[in-house]
Amino acid sequence: MMNRLSEKGVFLEEITCSVCSPDGEQICRTFRLDYLRDNVIGKVYSGPVGNVIKRFQNPLASRCPGLFERYQEVGLC
């Protein structure tokens, strides 16, 4: 979805997640999202989408060609 949106000039800047499982917390840590606070269903994590794309640039390159470059062009990576 992010690849198709970026091809149309639409870019996500932040990702925020409500996490309610240990697996979800691990994913957020892998993405290097910041813990913000607890909420009703678990914990809230957030961070810049560009950081996630940069961290996974190589694995994303074959699945989402041009995604990193488009985010870089608009200054989000």
C-alpha positions in Angstrom: 0.0 0.0 0.0 2.8 2.5 0.9 4.5 1.8 -2.4 1.4 2.5 -4.4 0.5 5.6 -2.4 4.1 7.0 -2.8 3.8 6.4 -6.6 0.8 8.8 -6.5 2.6 11.4 -4.4 1.0 10.4 -1.0 3.5 9.8 1.8 2.9 8.6 5.4 5.0 10.5 7.9 4.2 8.8 11.2 3.0 5.4 12.3 1.2 4.9 15.6 0.2 1.5 16.9 -1.9 0.2 19.8 -0.2 -3.0 20.8 -1.9 -5.7 22.8 0.5 -8.6 22.6 4.1 -9.4 23.3 4.6 -10.2 19.6 3.2 -6.8 18.7 5.6 -5.1 21.1 8.5 -7.0 19.6 7.5 -5.8 16.1 7.4 -2.2 17.3 10.8 -2.6 18.9 12.2 -4.1 15.6 10.8 -1.1 13.8 12.4 1.1 16.4 9.2 2.8 17.3 9.1 4.7 20.5 6.9 3.7 23.4 4.5 6.5 24.3 2.1 5.3 26.9 -0.3 2.6 28.1 -3.8 2.7 26.8 -7.0 0.8 27.4 -6.0 -2.2 25.2 -2.2 -2.3 25.7 0.6 0.1 24.8 1.0 2.8 22.3 4.1 3.0 20.1 4.9 5.6 17.4 7.7 6.8 15.1 8.6 8.2 11.7 7.7 5.9 8.7 10.9 7.0 7.0 13.0 5.4 9.7 11.2 2.1 9.2 11.7 2.3 5.5 15.4 3.1 5.9 15.9 0.3 8.4 14.4 -2.2 6.0 15.6 -0.7 2.8 17.3 -3.8 1.4 14.4 -6.3 2.1 11.9 -3.7 0.7 13.9 -3.0 -2.5 12.7 -6.1 -4.3 9.2 -6.0 -3.0 8.6 -2.2 -3.3 11.0 -0.9 -5.9 11.6 2.8 -5.7 9.9 3.2 -2.3 13.0 4.3 -0.4 14.1 6.6 -3.2 10.6 8.3 -3.4 10.7 8.9 0.4 14.2 10.2 0.2 13.3 12.6 -2.6 10.6 14.3 -0.3 13.0 14.3 2.7 11.3 11.6 4.8 14.2 9.2 4.7 
